[in-house]
């Protein structure tokens, strides 16, 4: 198994900022992109953190992405908007879209913004949590590279399509659910393969639809199963969840959906739906005081959280967790002690440093 390289949070953040600046992004956009990727690392979601830099640099090298996109509002009402991301990095496009959803919610109670012509945006939870400081519930989702086989399909036609929902509380920490609607994220498979590990049983299938545990099966024409796997275990419900995200994130704004997504991964062939309209995102912000006072809601949300925390855990577990607990603890620890990067990820960043003539001493 590969070892780990401990890095300081600020060293990694500064490095990522410099990478995006070298690609031609503004300082403001570079800082924003770095904040999202570092937040992923801090929250223990390394599959959407620094390891994605290689993918982003390849997009830039292959002229697939616009580092200074013309982000435009295509259609708009008081509570909704459709944004064209201008082929920009999702790390740059998505924060602007979520801020617009929050602004609309400020004015009319709720705000809903869909995005097309964008790329991978990091962790969905980052954008959902943007609403918390405004006493709002935040929602974020996105479609992605086609890697998931619908129920009964041999072919991967859907992305891992994450959903995040952030809900403010009073005394208690906020509720933050941030999860792929597939049983495993592609980045986590990449991490397992890099570490020489097999995937757990029941998550993957080969090109014939047969169950496998090969963590590199996606590069061999295989697919991730839907959440739940087969019908008997609710796999059709996982298919429903993943397809709902695809429809709201891609069909609604007019982005490339499902198998029509033009892949950002070299081992996927993909098809084009006339043109590359990127992937899509969907954001929502709900103002709590459009329903009841924020104080009343947050007090009641505290009771909800305490009720579930008070549940008796099964044998072998110390407590029943609330969504967001693990990530919150991880964030506090890594801010204090630093971030552990797998050696393969650190090596990939070193290669980027050499390609872009950036100092990578902290990675050695």
Number of C-alpha atoms within 10 A of each C-alpha: 11 10 11 14 18 18 18 16 19 12 14 22 21 14 18 23 21 21 23 23 17 14 17 15 21 15 13 11 21 24 19 16 24 24 17 25 27 23 23 23 26 24 23 20 19 24 20 24 23 26 23 18 19 15 15 20 18 16 17 17 11 9 10 17 22 18 21 16 17 13 19 12 14 11 11 11 10 12 21 19 22 21 26 27 29 22 23 23 27 25 22 27 28 31 20 16 27 29 19 22 27 28 17 24 25 18 12 13 18 22 26 24 27 29 33 27 26 28 30 26 25 25 29 28 26 26 28 27 25 19 26 20 9 19 20 27 24 29 29 29 28 33 33 31 26 24 27 35 25 24 21 14 14 19 22 22 20 28 28 29 28 23 24 22 25 26 22 25 23 16 11 15 15 22 21 25 19 22 20 21 24 27 20 20 20 22 16 16 21 17 18 17 17 17 16 13 16 14 19 12 11 18 21 27 26 20 16 12 17 12 18 19 16 21 23 20 19 22 13 12 18 25 31 32 31 31 27 19 26 16 13 8 11 14 21 19 18 23 22 16 19 27 22 16 26 29 19 21 29 28 19 17 25 20 28 27 28 27 22 22 27 23 20 19 13 10 11 16 12 18 15 14 14 8 12 17 25 31 33 36 35 28 32 29 34 25 25 22 14 14 10 11 12 19 14 14 18 21 14 14 20 19 16 14 18 13 10 13 14 12 11 11 12 9 7 6 9 9 14 13 15 16 17 18 16 12 19 16 13 18 20 13 14 19 14 11 13 20 23 19 20 20 19 17 22 22 17 17 23 19 15 19 19 11 10 14 11 15 13 18 9 14 20 11
